[in-house]
Amino acid sequence: MCEANVYLSSAEEGKEELLMEAVNILRPDKDGVYLQSLFGEQKVVKAHIKEMRLLDHRIILEEN
């Protein structure tokens, strides 16, 4: 499978919080980053990509 879990990192605190599991679509959006999971859940997050660890199926976004 090619989906990943997406975490949101707070620039101030440096903590990572699980935002969405099994994400299979991630794309830039005018308001931040659009996410869609394998289960049909959709979100737009005001953030930017901080790091992608594709072998670990892990994407870290950082709040804008």
C-alpha positions as CSV (number, residue, x, y, z in Angstrom):
1,M,0.0,0.0,0.0
2,C,1.1,3.6,-0.6
3,E,-0.8,5.6,1.9
4,A,0.9,7.4,4.8
5,N,-0.1,8.9,8.2
6,V,0.1,12.7,8.4
7,Y,1.2,14.5,11.5
8,L,0.9,18.2,12.3
9,S,3.9,19.8,14.0
10,S,3.6,22.9,16.0
11,A,6.5,25.3,15.2
12,E,6.3,26.7,18.7
13,E,6.1,23.5,20.8
14,G,7.8,21.1,18.4
15,K,5.3,18.4,19.2
16,E,3.7,16.2,16.5
17,E,0.1,15.2,16.6
18,L,-1.5,12.6,14.3
19,L,-3.8,14.5,11.9
20,M,-5.0,11.8,9.5
21,E,-4.3,8.1,8.9
22,A,-4.1,6.3,5.5
23,V,-3.7,9.4,3.4
24,N,-3.5,8.6,-0.3
25,I,-3.9,12.2,-1.8
26,L,-1.9,15.2,-0.6
27,R,-1.7,18.3,-2.8
28,P,-1.1,22.1,-2.4
29,D,-4.3,24.1,-1.9
30,K,-4.8,27.9,-1.9
31,D,-5.5,27.6,1.8
32,G,-2.7,25.2,2.7
33,V,-2.6,21.5,2.1
34,Y,-5.5,19.3,0.9
35,L,-5.6,15.7,2.4
36,Q,-7.8,12.8,1.5
37,S,-7.7,9.4,3.2
38,L,-8.3,6.0,1.8
39,F,-11.5,6.1,3.7
40,G,-12.8,9.2,2.0
41,E,-12.1,11.7,4.8
42,Q,-11.0,15.1,3.5
43,K,-9.3,18.1,5.1
44,V,-7.6,21.3,4.2
45,V,-4.9,22.3,6.7
46,K,-3.2,25.7,7.0
47,A,0.3,24.2,6.9
48,H,3.2,23.4,4.7
49,I,5.2,20.2,4.2
50,K,8.0,20.0,6.7
51,E,9.2,16.4,6.0
52,M,8.2,13.3,4.1
53,R,9.5,9.9,5.1
54,L,8.0,7.7,2.5
55,L,9.7,4.5,3.5
56,D,8.1,5.0,7.0
57,H,4.7,6.1,5.5
58,R,5.0,9.3,7.5
59,I,4.4,12.9,6.4
60,I,4.9,15.8,8.7
61,L,3.2,19.2,8.2
62,E,4.1,22.3,10.0
63,E,1.5,25.0,10.9
64,N,1.7,28.2,9.0
